[in-house]
């Protein structure tokens, strides 16, 4: 196994920049306002590592997956998350001093893992990782890509926690729900324009 520091930095830089404006970053931010951020990070990071392994190991096979099916499932998950956030974010009779959050490692981990695992199929970062692995080496690309994806998720979760501590929970949930709804609509739109 040969590790090339330049290939690691190249993969990190390209994937980090590509993932910053990505829907997964916004999903992580929204989940981080409602769930324990560390548990969300473990879930998203695990899903990213699986995707990096798949991209590096079988990058050429990604094009065989029916993209519209992946987008429909992804849009459904975003719509469900929007429904949950908007449903619990409404109603003025709720006690603001006792915000309801999803707790427990496994429920949070599995929610975060599945949200990222399903929505990242055929994503630009996965395709870029597969292309980089073909030209820059599998291990170096895998390390750089995984580190970049995990870093973006951590940044989103830190921003989510920062926002949640300064803005009322109901407002954060409504904004998060609207963002998730927007991501669901955008993902459905991609089926028809992409």
GROMACS elastic network, one bead per residue, 0.5 to 0.9 nm:
[ bonds ]
;  ai    aj funct       b0    kb
    1   139     6  0.73210   500
    2   137     6  0.81663   500
    2   139     6  0.74494   500
    2   140     6  0.77811   500
    3     6     6  0.89399   500
    3     7     6  0.79635   500
    3     8     6  0.77685   500
    3   137     6  0.79906   500
    3   138     6  0.89816   500
    3   139     6  0.65007   500
    3   140     6  0.52256   500
    3   141     6  0.89733   500
    4     7     6  0.52530   500
    4     8     6  0.63175   500
    4     9     6  0.87907   500
    4   136     6  0.81643   500
    4   137     6  0.80145   500
    4   139     6  0.86353   500
    4   140     6  0.58636   500
    4   141     6  0.88877   500
    5     8     6  0.50240   500
    5     9     6  0.61938   500
    5    10     6  0.85115   500
    5   140     6  0.72634   500
    6     9     6  0.51187   500
    6    10     6  0.59985   500
    6    11     6  0.85420   500
    6   140     6  0.85276   500
    7    11     6  0.60636   500
    7    12     6  0.84325   500
    7   132     6  0.84169   500
    7   136     6  0.58198   500
    7   137     6  0.75686   500
    7   140     6  0.57294   500
    7   141     6  0.62937   500
    7   144     6  0.75990   500
    8    11     6  0.52572   500
    8    12     6  0.60676   500
    8    13     6  0.85890   500
    8   136     6  0.86926   500
    8   139     6  0.84949   500
    8   141     6  0.56165   500
    8   142     6  0.79258   500
    8   143     6  0.63534   500
    8   145     6  0.77025   500
    9    13     6  0.59795   500
    9    14     6  0.84880   500
    9   140     6  0.86405   500
    9   141     6  0.86834   500
    9   144     6  0.61626   500
   10    13     6  0.52551   500
   10    14     6  0.61075   500
   10    15     6  0.84059   500
   10   132     6  0.88007   500
   10   141     6  0.81167   500
   10   144     6  0.73795   500
   10   145     6  0.89563   500
   11    14     6  0.53516   500
   11    15     6  0.58895   500
   11    16     6  0.81520   500
   11   128     6  0.86116   500
   11   129     6  0.72804   500
   11   132     6  0.70291   500
   11   133     6  0.89092   500
   11   136     6  0.87809   500
   11   140     6  0.78558   500
   11   141     6  0.54954   500
   11   142     6  0.80014   500
   11   143     6  0.81526   500
   11   145     6  0.53588   500
   11   146     6  0.89737   500
   11   148     6  0.79118   500
   12    15     6  0.54109   500
   12    16     6  0.57386   500
   12    17     6  0.84351   500
   12   141     6  0.79969   500
   12   143     6  0.80612   500
   12   145     6  0.52054   500
   12   146     6  0.78587   500
   12   147     6  0.66057   500
   12   149     6  0.82502   500
   13    16     6  0.52227   500
   13    17     6  0.61701   500
   13    18     6  0.85296   500
   13   144     6  0.80094   500
   13   145     6  0.84551   500
   13   148     6  0.72533   500
   14    17     6  0.54228   500
   14    18     6  0.61364   500
   14    19     6  0.86275   500
   14   125     6  0.84321   500
   14   128     6  0.82043   500
   14   145     6  0.82957   500
   14   148     6  0.84921   500
   15    18     6  0.50109   500
   15    19     6  0.59533   500
   15    20     6  0.85639   500
   15   124     6  0.87960   500
   15   125     6  0.57674   500
   15   126     6  0.87375   500
   15   128     6  0.74389   500
   15   129     6  0.75467   500
   15   144     6  0.80736   500
   15   145     6  0.58540   500
   15   146     6  0.86951   500
   15   148     6  0.59518   500
   15   149     6  0.69405   500
   16    19     6  0.52926   500
   16    20     6  0.62422   500
   16   125     6  0.87032   500
   16   145     6  0.77266   500
   16   147     6  0.85212   500
   16   149     6  0.63109   500
   16   151     6  0.76850   500
   16   152     6  0.66005   500
   17    20     6  0.54260   500
   17    21     6  0.78169   500
   17   148     6  0.85450   500
   17   152     6  0.89828   500
   18    21     6  0.68217   500
   18    22     6  0.70704   500
   18   124     6  0.73551   500
   18   125     6  0.63704   500
   19    23     6  0.81857   500
   19    24     6  0.76366   500
   19    25     6  0.69810   500
   19   124     6  0.83315   500
   19   125     6  0.66729   500
   19   148     6  0.81762   500
   19   149     6  0.68800   500
   19   152     6  0.69059   500
   20    23     6  0.86469   500
   20    24     6  0.86930   500
   20    25     6  0.64053   500
   20    26     6  0.89211   500
   20   149     6  0.89634   500
   20   152     6  0.63787   500
   20   153     6  0.89825   500
   20   156     6  0.89296   500
   21    24     6  0.84927   500
   21    25     6  0.69432   500
   21    26     6  0.80129   500
   22    25     6  0.56002   500
   22    26     6  0.70496   500
   23    26     6  0.52112   500
   23    27     6  0.61608   500
   23    28     6  0.86476   500
   23   119     6  0.84820   500
   23   180     6  0.88288   500
   23   183     6  0.66282   500
   24    28     6  0.60613   500
   24    29     6  0.84976   500
   24    44     6  0.89287   500
   24   115     6  0.82512   500
   24   116     6  0.64475   500
   24   119     6  0.74854   500
   24   120     6  0.76828   500
   24   153     6  0.79447   500
   25    28     6  0.51336   500
   25    29     6  0.62183   500
   25    30     6  0.87286   500
   25   152     6  0.66403   500
   25   153     6  0.59679   500
   25   155     6  0.84971   500
   25   156     6  0.58678   500
   25   157     6  0.85908   500
   26    30     6  0.61879   500
   26    31     6  0.85751   500
   26   156     6  0.70588   500
   26   176     6  0.84699   500
   26   179     6  0.75369   500
   26   180     6  0.80030   500
   26   183     6  0.86990   500
   27    30     6  0.51269   500
   27    31     6  0.61018   500
   27    32     6  0.84629   500
   27    78     6  0.81421   500
   27   112     6  0.87928   500
   27   115     6  0.80231   500
   27   116     6  0.83201   500
   27   156     6  0.85972   500
   27   176     6  0.83200   500
   27   179     6  0.82187   500
   27   180     6  0.69288   500
   27   183     6  0.86142   500
   28    31     6  0.50844   500
   28    32     6  0.59486   500
   28    33     6  0.87726   500
   28    37     6  0.86955   500
   28    40     6  0.73715   500
   28    41     6  0.79984   500
   28    44     6  0.77041   500
   28   112     6  0.76990   500
   28   116     6  0.86158   500
   28   153     6  0.61435   500
   28   154     6  0.84162   500
   28   156     6  0.59464   500
   28   157     6  0.60791   500
   28   160     6  0.80702   500
   29    32     6  0.51326   500
   29    33     6  0.66733   500
   29    37     6  0.89931   500
   29   153     6  0.78690   500
   29   155     6  0.84238   500
   29   157     6  0.50891   500
   29   158     6  0.79185   500
   29   159     6  0.67566   500
   29   161     6  0.81681   500
   29   176     6  0.81319   500
   30    33     6  0.54584   500
   30    34     6  0.69775   500
   30    35     6  0.88235   500
   30    85     6  0.89258   500
   30   156     6  0.85142   500
   30   157     6  0.81448   500
   30   160     6  0.65877   500
   30   172     6  0.82362   500
   30   173     6  0.77949   500
   30   175     6  0.85528   500
   30   176     6  0.51115   500
   30   177     6  0.78402   500
   30   179     6  0.80545   500
   30   180     6  0.78823   500
   31    34     6  0.53636   500
   31    35     6  0.57363   500
   31    36     6  0.82873   500
   31    37     6  0.76619   500
   31    40     6  0.70409   500
   31    81     6  0.88812   500
   31   108     6  0.88355   500
   31   112     6  0.75457   500
   31   157     6  0.78540   500
   31   160     6  0.79779   500
   31   176     6  0.82917   500
   32    35     6  0.52901   500
   32    36     6  0.63307   500
   32    38     6  0.84839   500
   32    40     6  0.66851   500
   32    41     6  0.85309   500
   32   156     6  0.77846   500
   32   157     6  0.50567   500
   32   158     6  0.78352   500
   32   159     6  0.84545   500
   32   160     6  0.53432   500
   32   161     6  0.62879   500
   32   164     6  0.86228   500
   33    36     6  0.79065   500
   33    37     6  0.76885   500
   33   101     6  0.85722   500
   33   157     6  0.77762   500
   33   159     6  0.89841   500
   33   160     6  0.52149   500
   33   161     6  0.57647   500
   33   162     6  0.87929   500
   33   163     6  0.77397   500
   33   164     6  0.56571   500
   33   165     6  0.89579   500
   33   169     6  0.80688   500
   33   172     6  0.72335   500
   33   173     6  0.75999   500
   33   176     6  0.82795   500
   34    37     6  0.84461   500
   34    85     6  0.84443   500
   34    99     6  0.89385   500
   34   100     6  0.78694   500
   34   101     6  0.51836   500
   34   102     6  0.64337   500
   34   160     6  0.89208   500
   34   164     6  0.85501   500
   34   169     6  0.85740   500
   34   172     6  0.89023   500
   34   173     6  0.76263   500
   35    38     6  0.87278   500
   35    39     6  0.76644   500
   35    40     6  0.69232   500
   35   101     6  0.57051   500
   35   102     6  0.51221   500
   35   103     6  0.64153   500
   35   104     6  0.89943   500
   35   108     6  0.65616   500
   36    39     6  0.54752   500
   36    40     6  0.63029   500
   36    41     6  0.87154   500
   36   101     6  0.81668   500
   36   102     6  0.75806   500
   36   103     6  0.68373   500
   36   104     6  0.84101   500
   36   105     6  0.83340   500
   36   108     6  0.73725   500
   37    41     6  0.60128   500
   37    42     6  0.86316   500
   37   154     6  0.84079   500
   37   157     6  0.58265   500
   37   158     6  0.77558   500
   37   160     6  0.84100   500
   37   161     6  0.74844   500
   38    42     6  0.62810   500
   38    43     6  0.87056   500
   38   154     6  0.86224   500
   38   157     6  0.82607   500
   39    42     6  0.51332   500
   39    43     6  0.63268   500
   39    44     6  0.87047   500
   39   104     6  0.84115   500
   39   105     6  0.59239   500
   39   106     6  0.82421   500
   39   108     6  0.60474   500
   39   109     6  0.55135   500
   39   112     6  0.82373   500
   40    43     6  0.50748   500
   40    44     6  0.60791   500
   40    45     6  0.83308   500
   40   105     6  0.86896   500
   40   108     6  0.60269   500
   40   109     6  0.56572   500
   40   110     6  0.86488   500
   40   111     6  0.80254   500
   40   112     6  0.54314   500
   40   113     6  0.78749   500
   40   153     6  0.88618   500
   40   157     6  0.80517   500
   41    44     6  0.51378   500
   41    45     6  0.57404   500
   41    46     6  0.82968   500
   41   109     6  0.80137   500
   41   112     6  0.77470   500
   41   113     6  0.89550   500
   41   150     6  0.76487   500
   41   153     6  0.65478   500
   41   154     6  0.64440   500
   41   157     6  0.74388   500
   42    45     6  0.51637   500
   42    46     6  0.60228   500
   42    47     6  0.86230   500
   42   109     6  0.64792   500
   42   112     6  0.81917   500
   42   113     6  0.80612   500
   43    46     6  0.52595   500
   43    47     6  0.63377   500
   43    48     6  0.86839   500
   43   108     6  0.74773   500
   43   110     6  0.63382   500
   43   111     6  0.74776   500
   43   114     6  0.80333   500
   43   116     6  0.82712   500
   44    47     6  0.51433   500
   44    48     6  0.61287   500
   44    49     6  0.86372   500
   44   109     6  0.77828   500
   44   112     6  0.54190   500
   44   113     6  0.50605   500
   44   114     6  0.82719   500
   44   115     6  0.80036   500
   44   116     6  0.59601   500
   44   117     6  0.78927   500
   44   149     6  0.88541   500
   44   150     6  0.75193   500
   44   153     6  0.70920   500
   45    49     6  0.61182   500
   45    50     6  0.86282   500
   45   112     6  0.89851   500
   45   113     6  0.77736   500
   45   116     6  0.88493   500
   45   146     6  0.79257   500
   45   149     6  0.74441   500
   45   150     6  0.53687   500
   45   153     6  0.75726   500
   46    49     6  0.51424   500
   46    50     6  0.63064   500
   46    51     6  0.86769   500
   46   113     6  0.66322   500
   46   117     6  0.87321   500
   46   150     6  0.89187   500
   47    50     6  0.51495   500
   47    51     6  0.62178   500
   47    52     6  0.86304   500
   47   112     6  0.82466   500
   47   113     6  0.51983   500
   47   114     6  0.74218   500
   47   115     6  0.86905   500
   47   116     6  0.60349   500
   47   117     6  0.50610   500
   47   118     6  0.88484   500
   47   120     6  0.87831   500
   48    51     6  0.50036   500
   48    52     6  0.60461   500
   48    53     6  0.85332   500
   48   113     6  0.84734   500
   48   116     6  0.72965   500
   48   117     6  0.71666   500
   48   120     6  0.82377   500
   48   145     6  0.88647   500
   48   146     6  0.64667   500
   48   149     6  0.65710   500
   48   150     6  0.72182   500
   49    52     6  0.50584   500
   49    53     6  0.61444   500
   49    54     6  0.85742   500
   49   142     6  0.83566   500
   49   145     6  0.87745   500
   49   146     6  0.58397   500
   49   149     6  0.86139   500
   49   150     6  0.85904   500
   50    53     6  0.51263   500
   50    54     6  0.61950   500
   50    55     6  0.85743   500
   50   117     6  0.79645   500
   51    54     6  0.50080   500
   51    55     6  0.59659   500
   51    56     6  0.84327   500
   51   117     6  0.72044   500
   51   120     6  0.75220   500
   51   121     6  0.77408   500
   51   126     6  0.68811   500
   51   146     6  0.88252   500
   52    56     6  0.59488   500
   52    57     6  0.82664   500
   52   126     6  0.67517   500
   52   129     6  0.69441   500
   52   130     6  0.81498   500
   52   141     6  0.87508   500
   52   142     6  0.60196   500
   52   143     6  0.87846   500
   52   145     6  0.69121   500
   52   146     6  0.63741   500
   53    56     6  0.52044   500
   53    57     6  0.57788   500
   53    58     6  0.81473   500
   53   142     6  0.69765   500
   54    57     6  0.51227   500
   54    58     6  0.55782   500
   54    59     6  0.67523   500
   54    62     6  0.85385   500
   54   126     6  0.85399   500
   54   130     6  0.84542   500
   55    58     6  0.55397   500
   55    60     6  0.80719   500
   55    61     6  0.86384   500
   55    62     6  0.75035   500
   55   126     6  0.57723   500
   55   127     6  0.69461   500
   55   128     6  0.85948   500
   55   129     6  0.60940   500
   55   131     6  0.85565   500
   55   133     6  0.81436   500
   55   142     6  0.86528   500
   56    59     6  0.56304   500
   56   126     6  0.86823   500
   56   129     6  0.65934   500
   56   130     6  0.51362   500
   56   131     6  0.83647   500
   56   132     6  0.84313   500
   56   133     6  0.56552   500
   56   134     6  0.78617   500
   56   137     6  0.89381   500
   56   138     6  0.58666   500
   56   139     6  0.82891   500
   56   141     6  0.77135   500
   56   142     6  0.66554   500
   57    60     6  0.87545   500
   57   130     6  0.79741   500
   57   133     6  0.85636   500
   57   138     6  0.77871   500
   58    61     6  0.55704   500
   58    62     6  0.71951   500
   58   130     6  0.76061   500
   59    62     6  0.57198   500
   59    63     6  0.82125   500
   59   126     6  0.81042   500
   59   127     6  0.70373   500
   59   129     6  0.79248   500
   59   131     6  0.72612   500
   59   133     6  0.82548   500
   59   134     6  0.83102   500
   60    63     6  0.65297   500
   60    64     6  0.82305   500
   60   127     6  0.88669   500
   60   130     6  0.73620   500
   60   131     6  0.87146   500
   61    64     6  0.54992   500
   61    65     6  0.75835   500
   62    65     6  0.57761   500
   62   121     6  0.78033   500
   62   122     6  0.62818   500
   62   126     6  0.86960   500
   62   127     6  0.77861   500
   62   130     6  0.88929   500
   63    66     6  0.77700   500
   63    67     6  0.81389   500
   63   122     6  0.72812   500
   63   127     6  0.89099   500
   64    67     6  0.84454   500
   65    68     6  0.88726   500
   65    69     6  0.83344   500
   65    70     6  0.79327   500
   65   121     6  0.83907   500
   65   122     6  0.79401   500
   66    69     6  0.56761   500
   66    70     6  0.67397   500
   66    71     6  0.89983   500
   67    70     6  0.51937   500
   67    71     6  0.62151   500
   67    72     6  0.86965   500
   67   121     6  0.81071   500
   67   122     6  0.71265   500
   67   191     6  0.78304   500
   68    71     6  0.50195   500
   68    72     6  0.61256   500
   68    73     6  0.86908   500
   68   188     6  0.86260   500
   68   190     6  0.84274   500
   68   191     6  0.55142   500
   68   192     6  0.86878   500
   69    72     6  0.51066   500
   69    73     6  0.63015   500
   69    74     6  0.85035   500
   69   191     6  0.88258   500
   70    73     6  0.53123   500
   70    74     6  0.60723   500
   70    75     6  0.85532   500
   70   118     6  0.69855   500
   70   119     6  0.71533   500
   70   120     6  0.87808   500
   70   121     6  0.67212   500
   70   122     6  0.82559   500
   71    75     6  0.59025   500
   71    76     6  0.84046   500
   71   118     6  0.86754   500
   71   119     6  0.72455   500
   71   121     6  0.85964   500
   71   187     6  0.59181   500
   71   188     6  0.66101   500
   71   190     6  0.76463   500
   71   191     6  0.66841   500
   72    75     6  0.51057   500
   72    76     6  0.61023   500
   72    77     6  0.86949   500
   72   184     6  0.88409   500
   72   187     6  0.74931   500
   72   188     6  0.65215   500
   72   191     6  0.79302   500
   73    76     6  0.50477   500
   73    77     6  0.63188   500
   73    78     6  0.87449   500
   73   118     6  0.72126   500
   73   119     6  0.77857   500
   74    77     6  0.51846   500
   74    78     6  0.63102   500
   74    79     6  0.86090   500
   74   115     6  0.75676   500
   74   116     6  0.89173   500
   74   118     6  0.60158   500
   74   120     6  0.85239   500
   74   184     6  0.74119   500
   74   187     6  0.71959   500
   74   188     6  0.87529   500
   75    78     6  0.50922   500
   75    79     6  0.60258   500
   75    80     6  0.85203   500
   75   119     6  0.81845   500
   75   181     6  0.86805   500
   75   183     6  0.71774   500
   75   185     6  0.70062   500
   75   186     6  0.80646   500
   75   187     6  0.54671   500
   75   188     6  0.61195   500
   76    79     6  0.50227   500
   76    80     6  0.60751   500
   76    81     6  0.85706   500
   76   184     6  0.67980   500
   77    80     6  0.50646   500
   77    81     6  0.61612   500
   77    82     6  0.85542   500
   77   114     6  0.88875   500
   77   115     6  0.67289   500
   77   118     6  0.85921   500
   77   119     6  0.84201   500
   77   180     6  0.89869   500
   77   184     6  0.77378   500
   78    81     6  0.50636   500
   78    82     6  0.61123   500
   78    83     6  0.85996   500
   78   115     6  0.79609   500
   78   119     6  0.89724   500
   78   180     6  0.52814   500
   78   181     6  0.64232   500
   78   182     6  0.85183   500
   78   183     6  0.64267   500
   78   184     6  0.50188   500
   78   185     6  0.87687   500
   78   187     6  0.88322   500
   79    83     6  0.61357   500
   79    84     6  0.86450   500
   79   177     6  0.86696   500
   79   180     6  0.64749   500
   79   181     6  0.54787   500
   79   182     6  0.86170   500
   79   183     6  0.80391   500
   79   184     6  0.53853   500
   79   185     6  0.81864   500
   80    83     6  0.50291   500
   80    84     6  0.62245   500
   80    85     6  0.86471   500
   80   180     6  0.85350   500
   80   181     6  0.85618   500
   80   184     6  0.89537   500
   81    84     6  0.51161   500
   81    85     6  0.61447   500
   81    86     6  0.84973   500
   81   176     6  0.89781   500
   81   177     6  0.69599   500
   81   180     6  0.64464   500
   81   181     6  0.79936   500
   82    85     6  0.51927   500
   82    86     6  0.59271   500
   82    87     6  0.82294   500
   82   174     6  0.86444   500
   82   176     6  0.73174   500
   82   178     6  0.64637   500
   82   179     6  0.75564   500
   82   181     6  0.51983   500
   82   182     6  0.87388   500
   82   184     6  0.84105   500
   83    86     6  0.52495   500
   83    87     6  0.57530   500
   83    88     6  0.84338   500
   83   177     6  0.68375   500
   83   180     6  0.86555   500
   83   181     6  0.79690   500
   84    87     6  0.51966   500
   84    88     6  0.61832   500
   84    89     6  0.82396   500
   84   177     6  0.75730   500
   85    88     6  0.54233   500
   85    89     6  0.56809   500
   85    90     6  0.85834   500
   85   173     6  0.53794   500
   85   174     6  0.65411   500
   85   175     6  0.87650   500
   85   176     6  0.68451   500
   85   178     6  0.85272   500
   85   180     6  0.86593   500
   86    90     6  0.61534   500
   86   170     6  0.88839   500
   86   173     6  0.64794   500
   86   174     6  0.54217   500
   86   175     6  0.84920   500
   86   176     6  0.81162   500
   86   177     6  0.51761   500
   86   178     6  0.75859   500
   87    90     6  0.57385   500
   87    91     6  0.83702   500
   87   174     6  0.87592   500
   87   177     6  0.87276   500
   88    91     6  0.77112   500
   88   100     6  0.81243   500
   88   170     6  0.80578   500
   88   173     6  0.76220   500
   88   174     6  0.86911   500
   89   169     6  0.76675   500
   89   171     6  0.72740   500
   89   172     6  0.80773   500
   89   173     6  0.51127   500
   89   174     6  0.55385   500
   89   177     6  0.82071   500
   90    93     6  0.88749   500
   90    94     6  0.83690   500
   90   170     6  0.68930   500
   90   173     6  0.85406   500
   90   174     6  0.75215   500
   91    94     6  0.62773   500
   91   170     6  0.89176   500
   92    95     6  0.81192   500
   92    96     6  0.88984   500
   93    96     6  0.88233   500
   94    97     6  0.88613   500
   94    98     6  0.83379   500
   94    99     6  0.83869   500
   95    98     6  0.57039   500
   95    99     6  0.71784   500
   96    99     6  0.58245   500
   96   168     6  0.81594   500
   96   169     6  0.75629   500
   96   170     6  0.80253   500
   99   169     6  0.70836   500
   99   170     6  0.86485   500
  102   107     6  0.75615   500
  102   108     6  0.66788   500
  103   106     6  0.86117   500
  103   107     6  0.71005   500
  103   108     6  0.65773   500
  104   107     6  0.58637   500
  104   108     6  0.63586   500
  104   109     6  0.84441   500
  105   108     6  0.54728   500
  105   109     6  0.57783   500
  105   110     6  0.83926   500
  106   110     6  0.58085   500
  106   111     6  0.82856   500
  107   110     6  0.53789   500
  107   111     6  0.60805   500
  107   112     6  0.86144   500
  108   111     6  0.51934   500
  108   112     6  0.61355   500
  108   113     6  0.84177   500
  109   112     6  0.53077   500
  109   113     6  0.59196   500
  109   114     6  0.85154   500
  110   114     6  0.59496   500
  110   115     6  0.83854   500
  111   114     6  0.53851   500
  111   115     6  0.60984   500
  111   116     6  0.87064   500
  112   115     6  0.52085   500
  112   116     6  0.62984   500
  112   117     6  0.83697   500
  113   116     6  0.54748   500
  113   117     6  0.57782   500
  113   118     6  0.84608   500
  114   118     6  0.58738   500
  114   119     6  0.81735   500
  115   118     6  0.57518   500
  115   119     6  0.61256   500
  115   120     6  0.85237   500
  116   119     6  0.52046   500
  116   120     6  0.58068   500
  116   121     6  0.87956   500
  117   120     6  0.57095   500
  117   121     6  0.71055   500
  118   121     6  0.60508   500
  119   122     6  0.84726   500
  119   123     6  0.77606   500
  120   123     6  0.50690   500
  120   124     6  0.84534   500
  120   125     6  0.81939   500
  120   126     6  0.72346   500
  121   126     6  0.72500   500
  122   125     6  0.81629   500
  122   126     6  0.61025   500
  122   127     6  0.63440   500
  123   126     6  0.52345   500
  123   127     6  0.63197   500
  123   128     6  0.85440   500
  124   127     6  0.51757   500
  124   128     6  0.59610   500
  124   129     6  0.84626   500
  125   129     6  0.59619   500
  125   130     6  0.85611   500
  125   145     6  0.82658   500
  125   149     6  0.87121   500
  126   129     6  0.50483   500
  126   130     6  0.62662   500
  126   131     6  0.86996   500
  126   145     6  0.89112   500
  127   130     6  0.50958   500
  127   131     6  0.62529   500
  127   132     6  0.86247   500
  128   131     6  0.50741   500
  128   132     6  0.60628   500
  128   133     6  0.84874   500
  129   132     6  0.51096   500
  129   133     6  0.60304   500
  129   134     6  0.86526   500
  129   141     6  0.67171   500
  129   142     6  0.74836   500
  129   145     6  0.65997   500
  130   133     6  0.51747   500
  130   134     6  0.64212   500
  130   138     6  0.86570   500
  130   141     6  0.85564   500
  131   134     6  0.52672   500
  131   135     6  0.66866   500
  131   136     6  0.85526   500
  132   135     6  0.52767   500
  132   136     6  0.54854   500
  132   137     6  0.73352   500
  132   138     6  0.79970   500
  132   141     6  0.63026   500
  133   136     6  0.53115   500
  133   139     6  0.77914   500
  133   140     6  0.78468   500
  133   141     6  0.54092   500
  133   142     6  0.74465   500
  134   137     6  0.62788   500
  134   138     6  0.70571   500
  135   138     6  0.85032   500
  136   139     6  0.88335   500
  136   140     6  0.71875   500
  136   141     6  0.66326   500
  137   140     6  0.57688   500
  137   141     6  0.61171   500
  137   142     6  0.85175   500
  138   141     6  0.53054   500
  138   142     6  0.59537   500
  138   143     6  0.86424   500
  139   142     6  0.50189   500
  139   143     6  0.61436   500
  139   144     6  0.85733   500
  140   143     6  0.53217   500
  140   144     6  0.62083   500
  140   145     6  0.84937   500
  141   144     6  0.52102   500
  141   145     6  0.58505   500
  141   146     6  0.83263   500
  142   145     6  0.52438   500
  142   146     6  0.59133   500
  142   147     6  0.83683   500
  143   146     6  0.53868   500
  143   147     6  0.60671   500
  143   148     6  0.85818   500
  144   147     6  0.52679   500
  144   148     6  0.61809   500
  144   149     6  0.87450   500
  145   148     6  0.51463   500
  145   149     6  0.62100   500
  145   150     6  0.85723   500
  146   149     6  0.52248   500
  146   150     6  0.60635   500
  146   151     6  0.84368   500
  147   150     6  0.52416   500
  147   151     6  0.60096   500
  147   152     6  0.87075   500
  148   151     6  0.50729   500
  148   152     6  0.62872   500
  148   153     6  0.86942   500
  149   152     6  0.52955   500
  149   153     6  0.63328   500
  149   154     6  0.87048   500
  150   153     6  0.51258   500
  150   154     6  0.61886   500
  150   155     6  0.86950   500
  151   154     6  0.50288   500
  151   155     6  0.61720   500
  151   156     6  0.86176   500
  152   155     6  0.50771   500
  152   156     6  0.61793   500
  152   157     6  0.86033   500
  153   156     6  0.51253   500
  153   157     6  0.61733   500
  153   158     6  0.86433   500
  154   157     6  0.50879   500
  154   158     6  0.61403   500
  154   159     6  0.85724   500
  155   158     6  0.51374   500
  155   159     6  0.61658   500
  155   160     6  0.85170   500
  156   159     6  0.51008   500
  156   160     6  0.60464   500
  156   161     6  0.86634   500
  157   161     6  0.61661   500
  157   162     6  0.85145   500
  158   161     6  0.51693   500
  158   162     6  0.61037   500
  158   163     6  0.85902   500
  159   162     6  0.50044   500
  159   163     6  0.61088   500
  159   164     6  0.84914   500
  160   163     6  0.51871   500
  160   164     6  0.60444   500
  160   165     6  0.86706   500
  160   172     6  0.89465   500
  161   165     6  0.61997   500
  161   166     6  0.88228   500
  162   165     6  0.53735   500
  162   166     6  0.66570   500
  162   167     6  0.87898   500
  163   166     6  0.53189   500
  163   167     6  0.58554   500
  163   168     6  0.88812   500
  163   172     6  0.75858   500
  164   167     6  0.54727   500
  164   168     6  0.69264   500
  164   169     6  0.62848   500
  164   172     6  0.65035   500
  165   168     6  0.77442   500
  165   169     6  0.83414   500
  166   169     6  0.89041   500
  167   170     6  0.84419   500
  167   171     6  0.67660   500
  167   172     6  0.65313   500
  168   171     6  0.54350   500
  168   172     6  0.64151   500
  168   173     6  0.87638   500
  169   172     6  0.50366   500
  169   173     6  0.60306   500
  169   174     6  0.85437   500
  170   173     6  0.50895   500
  170   174     6  0.61363   500
  170   175     6  0.85930   500
  171   174     6  0.51390   500
  171   175     6  0.61345   500
  171   176     6  0.84141   500
  172   175     6  0.51734   500
  172   176     6  0.59084   500
  172   177     6  0.83678   500
  173   177     6  0.58592   500
  173   178     6  0.84492   500
  174   177     6  0.50014   500
  174   178     6  0.61102   500
  174   179     6  0.85408   500
  175   178     6  0.50828   500
  175   179     6  0.61274   500
  175   180     6  0.86023   500
  176   179     6  0.50020   500
  176   180     6  0.61393   500
  176   181     6  0.85321   500
  177   180     6  0.50649   500
  177   181     6  0.60915   500
  177   182     6  0.85072   500
  178   182     6  0.60482   500
  178   183     6  0.85619   500
  179   183     6  0.61746   500
  179   184     6  0.86236   500
  180   184     6  0.61803   500
  180   185     6  0.86605   500
  181   184     6  0.50181   500
  181   185     6  0.62439   500
  181   186     6  0.85382   500
  182   185     6  0.51182   500
  182   186     6  0.60174   500
  182   187     6  0.85018   500
  183   187     6  0.59771   500
  183   188     6  0.85605   500
  184   187     6  0.51690   500
  184   188     6  0.62986   500
  184   189     6  0.85991   500
  185   188     6  0.51773   500
  185   189     6  0.61142   500
  185   190     6  0.86783   500
  186   190     6  0.62208   500
  186   191     6  0.89569   500
  187   190     6  0.50771   500
  187   191     6  0.68500   500
  188   191     6  0.53603   500
  188   192     6  0.72449   500
  189   192     6  0.54614   500
  189   193     6  0.62916   500
  189   194     6  0.80926   500
  190   193     6  0.51095   500
  190   194     6  0.50419   500
  191   194     6  0.56303   500
